[in-house]
Amino acid sequence: MQDEVRSRIDELIKNNRVMVFMKGNKVFPSCGFSAQVVQILKHHGAEFETFNVLSDPDVRAGIKEYSDWPTIPQVYVDGEFVGGCDIVTDMHNSGELQKVLVVES
């Protein structure tokens, strides 16, 4: 992966507590898996930002290498890779996601 692409991904993850790399955006998801992740995060009242990987082929390929995870969407919380749609859904169903999303005060 190019250093410039890695730096862009690093900045997005560092500057947003909850960051989702997805197809489309939180207003108009472009695939069912991305839509499901957005719906789950909204259900929890999470503030999150999205990056549309369809708009940038370098980031689309780079994020898979960055996380060593082959699919999109990808969710990061507090700089840590949480997982894709299946993992986020499982965490939501078990109650674990709420614990990850809670902001410690």
mmCIF file of the C-alpha atoms, coordinates in Angstrom:
data_MODEL
# 
_entry.id   MODEL 
# 
loop_
_atom_site.group_PDB 
_atom_site.id 
_atom_site.type_symbol 
_atom_site.label_atom_id 
_atom_site.label_alt_id 
_atom_site.label_comp_id 
_atom_site.label_asym_id 
_atom_site.label_entity_id 
_atom_site.label_seq_id 
_atom_site.pdbx_PDB_ins_code 
_atom_site.Cartn_x 
_atom_site.Cartn_y 
_atom_site.Cartn_z 
_atom_site.occupancy 
_atom_site.B_iso_or_equiv 
_atom_site.pdbx_formal_charge 
_atom_site.auth_seq_id 
_atom_site.auth_comp_id 
_atom_site.auth_asym_id 
_atom_site.auth_atom_id 
_atom_site.pdbx_PDB_model_num 
ATOM 1   C CA . MET A 1 1   ? 0.000   0.000   0.000  1.00 0.00 ? 1   MET A CA 1 
ATOM 2   C CA . GLN A 1 2   ? 1.235   3.474   -0.818 1.00 0.00 ? 2   GLN A CA 1 
ATOM 3   C CA . ASP A 1 3   ? 2.357   5.600   2.156  1.00 0.00 ? 3   ASP A CA 1 
ATOM 4   C CA . GLU A 1 4   ? -0.037  8.372   1.084  1.00 0.00 ? 4   GLU A CA 1 
ATOM 5   C CA . VAL A 1 5   ? -3.018  6.001   1.171  1.00 0.00 ? 5   VAL A CA 1 
ATOM 6   C CA . ARG A 1 6   ? -1.952  4.589   4.558  1.00 0.00 ? 6   ARG A CA 1 
ATOM 7   C CA . SER A 1 7   ? -1.625  8.148   5.917  1.00 0.00 ? 7   SER A CA 1 
ATOM 8   C CA . ARG A 1 8   ? -5.114  9.081   4.687  1.00 0.00 ? 8   ARG A CA 1 
ATOM 9   C CA . ILE A 1 9   ? -6.617  5.990   6.304  1.00 0.00 ? 9   ILE A CA 1 
ATOM 10  C CA . ASP A 1 10  ? -4.683  6.646   9.542  1.00 0.00 ? 10  ASP A CA 1 
ATOM 11  C CA . GLU A 1 11  ? -5.975  10.233  9.664  1.00 0.00 ? 11  GLU A CA 1 
ATOM 12  C CA . LEU A 1 12  ? -9.604  9.214   9.083  1.00 0.00 ? 12  LEU A CA 1 
ATOM 13  C CA . ILE A 1 13  ? -9.421  6.603   11.846 1.00 0.00 ? 13  ILE A CA 1 
ATOM 14  C CA . LYS A 1 14  ? -7.548  8.887   14.238 1.00 0.00 ? 14  LYS A CA 1 
ATOM 15  C CA . ASN A 1 15  ? -9.810  11.909  13.705 1.00 0.00 ? 15  ASN A CA 1 
ATOM 16  C CA . ASN A 1 16  ? -13.137 10.082  14.056 1.00 0.00 ? 16  ASN A CA 1 
ATOM 17  C CA . ARG A 1 17  ? -13.988 8.073   17.166 1.00 0.00 ? 17  ARG A CA 1 
ATOM 18  C CA . VAL A 1 18  ? -16.250 5.781   15.117 1.00 0.00 ? 18  VAL A CA 1 
ATOM 19  C CA . MET A 1 19  ? -15.217 5.453   11.468 1.00 0.00 ? 19  MET A CA 1 
ATOM 20  C CA . VAL A 1 20  ? -16.909 3.280   8.852  1.00 0.00 ? 20  VAL A CA 1 
ATOM 21  C CA . PHE A 1 21  ? -15.340 2.475   5.501  1.00 0.00 ? 21  PHE A CA 1 
ATOM 22  C CA . MET A 1 22  ? -18.304 1.477   3.374  1.00 0.00 ? 22  MET A CA 1 
ATOM 23  C CA . LYS A 1 23  ? -19.959 1.523   -0.021 1.00 0.00 ? 23  LYS A CA 1 
ATOM 24  C CA . GLY A 1 24  ? -21.909 4.764   -0.145 1.00 0.00 ? 24  GLY A CA 1 
ATOM 25  C CA . ASN A 1 25  ? -22.348 6.926   2.939  1.00 0.00 ? 25  ASN A CA 1 
ATOM 26  C CA . LYS A 1 26  ? -24.512 7.042   6.038  1.00 0.00 ? 26  LYS A CA 1 
ATOM 27  C CA . VAL A 1 27  ? -27.248 8.932   4.175  1.00 0.00 ? 27  VAL A CA 1 
ATOM 28  C CA . PHE A 1 28  ? -27.204 6.720   1.054  1.00 0.00 ? 28  PHE A CA 1 
ATOM 29  C CA . PRO A 1 29  ? -25.562 3.330   1.648  1.00 0.00 ? 29  PRO A CA 1 
ATOM 30  C CA . SER A 1 30  ? -24.831 1.557   -1.655 1.00 0.00 ? 30  SER A CA 1 
ATOM 31  C CA . CYS A 1 31  ? -25.011 -2.049  -0.449 1.00 0.00 ? 31  CYS A CA 1 
ATOM 32  C CA . GLY A 1 32  ? -27.068 -4.037  1.995  1.00 0.00 ? 32  GLY A CA 1 
ATOM 33  C CA . PHE A 1 33  ? -24.161 -4.829  4.321  1.00 0.00 ? 33  PHE A CA 1 
ATOM 34  C CA . SER A 1 34  ? -23.200 -1.160  4.577  1.00 0.00 ? 34  SER A CA 1 
ATOM 35  C CA . ALA A 1 35  ? -26.848 -0.223  5.158  1.00 0.00 ? 35  ALA A CA 1 
ATOM 36  C CA . GLN A 1 36  ? -27.101 -2.772  7.956  1.00 0.00 ? 36  GLN A CA 1 
ATOM 37  C CA . VAL A 1 37  ? -24.028 -1.394  9.743  1.00 0.00 ? 37  VAL A CA 1 
ATOM 38  C CA . VAL A 1 38  ? -25.361 2.166   9.434  1.00 0.00 ? 38  VAL A CA 1 
ATOM 39  C CA . GLN A 1 39  ? -28.746 1.074   10.801 1.00 0.00 ? 39  GLN A CA 1 
ATOM 40  C CA . ILE A 1 40  ? -27.122 -0.663  13.784 1.00 0.00 ? 40  ILE A CA 1 
ATOM 41  C CA . LEU A 1 41  ? -24.903 2.330   14.624 1.00 0.00 ? 41  LEU A CA 1 
ATOM 42  C CA . LYS A 1 42  ? -27.880 4.695   14.373 1.00 0.00 ? 42  LYS A CA 1 
ATOM 43  C CA . HIS A 1 43  ? -29.903 2.354   16.607 1.00 0.00 ? 43  HIS A CA 1 
ATOM 44  C CA . HIS A 1 44  ? -27.228 2.800   19.274 1.00 0.00 ? 44  HIS A CA 1 
ATOM 45  C CA . GLY A 1 45  ? -27.181 6.575   18.796 1.00 0.00 ? 45  GLY A CA 1 
ATOM 46  C CA . ALA A 1 46  ? -23.517 6.450   17.814 1.00 0.00 ? 46  ALA A CA 1 
ATOM 47  C CA . GLU A 1 47  ? -21.911 9.480   16.250 1.00 0.00 ? 47  GLU A CA 1 
ATOM 48  C CA . PHE A 1 48  ? -19.884 8.193   13.322 1.00 0.00 ? 48  PHE A CA 1 
ATOM 49  C CA . GLU A 1 49  ? -18.310 9.219   10.068 1.00 0.00 ? 49  GLU A CA 1 
ATOM 50  C CA . THR A 1 50  ? -18.177 7.277   6.834  1.00 0.00 ? 50  THR A CA 1 
ATOM 51  C CA . PHE A 1 51  ? -15.842 7.051   3.881  1.00 0.00 ? 51  PHE A CA 1 
ATOM 52  C CA . ASN A 1 52  ? -17.273 5.923   0.556  1.00 0.00 ? 52  ASN A CA 1 
ATOM 53  C CA . VAL A 1 53  ? -14.742 3.427   -0.804 1.00 0.00 ? 53  VAL A CA 1 
ATOM 54  C CA . LEU A 1 54  ? -16.487 3.548   -4.196 1.00 0.00 ? 54  LEU A CA 1 
ATOM 55  C CA . SER A 1 55  ? -15.155 7.094   -4.584 1.00 0.00 ? 55  SER A CA 1 
ATOM 56  C CA . ASP A 1 56  ? -11.502 6.070   -4.199 1.00 0.00 ? 56  ASP A CA 1 
ATOM 57  C CA . PRO A 1 57  ? -10.136 2.759   -5.547 1.00 0.00 ? 57  PRO A CA 1 
ATOM 58  C CA . ASP A 1 58  ? -6.834  3.259   -3.678 1.00 0.00 ? 58  ASP A CA 1 
ATOM 59  C CA . VAL A 1 59  ? -8.573  3.498   -0.305 1.00 0.00 ? 59  VAL A CA 1 
ATOM 60  C CA . ARG A 1 60  ? -10.927 0.653   -1.271 1.00 0.00 ? 60  ARG A CA 1 
ATOM 61  C CA . ALA A 1 61  ? -7.954  -1.658  -1.837 1.00 0.00 ? 61  ALA A CA 1 
ATOM 62  C CA . GLY A 1 62  ? -5.837  -0.090  0.907  1.00 0.00 ? 62  GLY A CA 1 
ATOM 63  C CA . ILE A 1 63  ? -8.328  -0.500  3.745  1.00 0.00 ? 63  ILE A CA 1 
ATOM 64  C CA . LYS A 1 64  ? -8.436  -4.258  3.136  1.00 0.00 ? 64  LYS A CA 1 
ATOM 65  C CA . GLU A 1 65  ? -4.662  -4.428  3.464  1.00 0.00 ? 65  GLU A CA 1 
ATOM 66  C CA . TYR A 1 66  ? -4.652  -1.978  6.395  1.00 0.00 ? 66  TYR A CA 1 
ATOM 67  C CA . SER A 1 67  ? -6.971  -4.169  8.465  1.00 0.00 ? 67  SER A CA 1 
ATOM 68  C CA . ASP A 1 68  ? -6.036  -7.500  6.915  1.00 0.00 ? 68  ASP A CA 1 
ATOM 69  C CA . TRP A 1 69  ? -9.794  -7.968  6.438  1.00 0.00 ? 69  TRP A CA 1 
ATOM 70  C CA . PRO A 1 70  ? -11.145 -8.828  2.973  1.00 0.00 ? 70  PRO A CA 1 
ATOM 71  C CA . THR A 1 71  ? -14.594 -7.235  3.024  1.00 0.00 ? 71  THR A CA 1 
ATOM 72  C CA . ILE A 1 72  ? -16.331 -3.873  3.208  1.00 0.00 ? 72  ILE A CA 1 
ATOM 73  C CA . PRO A 1 73  ? -17.812 -2.326  5.350  1.00 0.00 ? 73  PRO A CA 1 
ATOM 74  C CA . GLN A 1 74  ? -15.194 -2.011  8.055  1.00 0.00 ? 74  GLN A CA 1 
ATOM 75  C CA . VAL A 1 75  ? -15.870 -0.376  11.413 1.00 0.00 ? 75  VAL A CA 1 
ATOM 76  C CA . TYR A 1 76  ? -13.231 1.236   13.648 1.00 0.00 ? 76  TYR A CA 1 
ATOM 77  C CA . VAL A 1 77  ? -13.875 2.502   17.177 1.00 0.00 ? 77  VAL A CA 1 
ATOM 78  C CA . ASP A 1 78  ? -11.258 4.455   19.121 1.00 0.00 ? 78  ASP A CA 1 
ATOM 79  C CA . GLY A 1 79  ? -8.662  3.615   16.483 1.00 0.00 ? 79  GLY A CA 1 
ATOM 80  C CA . GLU A 1 80  ? -9.258  -0.140  16.705 1.00 0.00 ? 80  GLU A CA 1 
ATOM 81  C CA . PHE A 1 81  ? -10.700 -2.348  13.982 1.00 0.00 ? 81  PHE A CA 1 
ATOM 82  C CA . VAL A 1 82  ? -13.979 -3.805  15.284 1.00 0.00 ? 82  VAL A CA 1 
ATOM 83  C CA . GLY A 1 83  ? -15.015 -5.821  12.242 1.00 0.00 ? 83  GLY A CA 1 
ATOM 84  C CA . GLY A 1 84  ? -17.331 -6.009  9.284  1.00 0.00 ? 84  GLY A CA 1 
ATOM 85  C CA . CYS A 1 85  ? -21.066 -6.420  8.979  1.00 0.00 ? 85  CYS A CA 1 
ATOM 86  C CA . ASP A 1 86  ? -21.292 -9.931  10.457 1.00 0.00 ? 86  ASP A CA 1 
ATOM 87  C CA . ILE A 1 87  ? -19.163 -9.116  13.492 1.00 0.00 ? 87  ILE A CA 1 
ATOM 88  C CA . VAL A 1 88  ? -20.921 -5.796  14.144 1.00 0.00 ? 88  VAL A CA 1 
ATOM 89  C CA . THR A 1 89  ? -24.301 -7.552  13.838 1.00 0.00 ? 89  THR A CA 1 
ATOM 90  C CA . ASP A 1 90  ? -23.219 -10.302 16.239 1.00 0.00 ? 90  ASP A CA 1 
ATOM 91  C CA . MET A 1 91  ? -21.888 -7.716  18.705 1.00 0.00 ? 91  MET A CA 1 
ATOM 92  C CA . HIS A 1 92  ? -25.159 -5.783  18.438 1.00 0.00 ? 92  HIS A CA 1 
ATOM 93  C CA . ASN A 1 93  ? -27.214 -8.912  19.088 1.00 0.00 ? 93  ASN A CA 1 
ATOM 94  C CA . SER A 1 94  ? -25.107 -9.923  22.108 1.00 0.00 ? 94  SER A CA 1 
ATOM 95  C CA . GLY A 1 95  ? -25.049 -6.431  23.658 1.00 0.00 ? 95  GLY A CA 1 
ATOM 96  C CA . GLU A 1 96  ? -21.269 -6.179  23.298 1.00 0.00 ? 96  GLU A CA 1 
ATOM 97  C CA . LEU A 1 97  ? -21.420 -3.379  20.722 1.00 0.00 ? 97  LEU A CA 1 
ATOM 98  C CA . GLN A 1 98  ? -23.177 -1.035  23.145 1.00 0.00 ? 98  GLN A CA 1 
ATOM 99  C CA . LYS A 1 99  ? -20.246 -1.456  25.565 1.00 0.00 ? 99  LYS A CA 1 
ATOM 100 C CA . VAL A 1 100 ? -17.743 -0.639  22.819 1.00 0.00 ? 100 VAL A CA 1 
ATOM 101 C CA . LEU A 1 101 ? -19.675 2.457   21.740 1.00 0.00 ? 101 LEU A CA 1 
ATOM 102 C CA . VAL A 1 102 ? -20.167 3.933   25.222 1.00 0.00 ? 102 VAL A CA 1 
ATOM 103 C CA . VAL A 1 103 ? -18.020 7.021   25.731 1.00 0.00 ? 103 VAL A CA 1 
ATOM 104 C CA . GLU A 1 104 ? -16.206 6.848   29.039 1.00 0.00 ? 104 GLU A CA 1 
ATOM 105 C CA . SER A 1 105 ? -16.509 10.133  30.938 1.00 0.00 ? 105 SER A CA 1 
# 
